[in-house]
Amino acid sequence: MRTLSLVLAVVALLLLLPALLPLLGWLNWVVLPLALLAAGLGPLSGEERAFKLGLLLMVVSALRLILGGGFL
């Protein structure tokens, strides 16, 4: 389970990079649940890196959605 949480965080990070570009902001709606899952599984499995990375990805993704008008 340690590996799963870290893999989910890395996949969310890889999806977040193109989601920061214009016209690809909808991809943040995919990144947000993946990051939430990684941050949720992180403490359960004892993987602190996945927890911190998941929280960071959630903040960046939510901020991008707010700035782009995805969260009203």
C-alpha positions in Angstrom: 0.0 0.0 0.0 3.0 2.3 0.5 3.9 1.9 -3.2 0.3 2.5 -4.3 0.0 5.8 -2.5 3.3 7.0 -3.9 2.4 5.8 -7.4 -0.9 7.7 -7.3 0.8 10.9 -6.1 3.4 10.6 -9.0 0.6 9.9 -11.6 -1.3 13.0 -10.3 1.9 15.0 -10.6 2.4 13.9 -14.1 -1.2 14.8 -15.0 -0.9 18.2 -13.2 1.9 19.4 -15.4 -0.1 19.6 -18.7 -3.2 20.7 -16.7 -1.4 24.0 -15.9 -1.5 24.9 -19.6 -4.3 27.0 -21.0 -7.3 25.0 -22.4 -6.2 21.9 -20.4 -7.6 23.1 -17.1 -10.3 20.4 -17.2 -7.6 17.9 -16.4 -7.5 19.3 -12.9 -10.8 17.6 -12.2 -8.9 14.3 -12.7 -5.9 15.4 -10.7 -7.9 16.5 -7.7 -9.4 13.1 -6.8 -6.1 11.2 -7.5 -4.2 13.6 -5.2 -6.9 13.2 -2.6 -6.7 9.5 -2.7 -2.9 9.6 -2.5 -3.0 12.0 0.5 -5.6 9.7 2.1 -3.6 6.5 1.6 -0.3 8.2 2.6 -0.9 8.3 6.4 -2.6 4.9 6.4 0.4 3.3 4.9 3.0 5.3 6.7 4.2 7.1 3.5 4.7 10.7 4.5 6.0 11.7 1.1 2.8 10.7 -0.7 0.8 12.6 1.9 2.7 15.8 1.5 2.9 15.5 -2.3 -0.9 14.8 -2.4 -1.7 17.8 -0.3 0.6 20.0 -2.5 -1.1 18.7 -5.6 -4.5 19.3 -4.2 -3.7 22.9 -3.3 -2.2 23.7 -6.8 -5.0 22.0 -8.6 -7.7 23.7 -6.6 -6.0 27.1 -7.0 -5.8 26.5 -10.8 -9.5 25.6 -10.9 -10.4 28.7 -8.8 -8.4 31.0 -11.0 -9.7 29.4 -14.2 -13.3 29.6 -13.1 -13.8 25.9 -12.4 -14.9 26.4 -8.8 -17.5 29.1 -8.6 
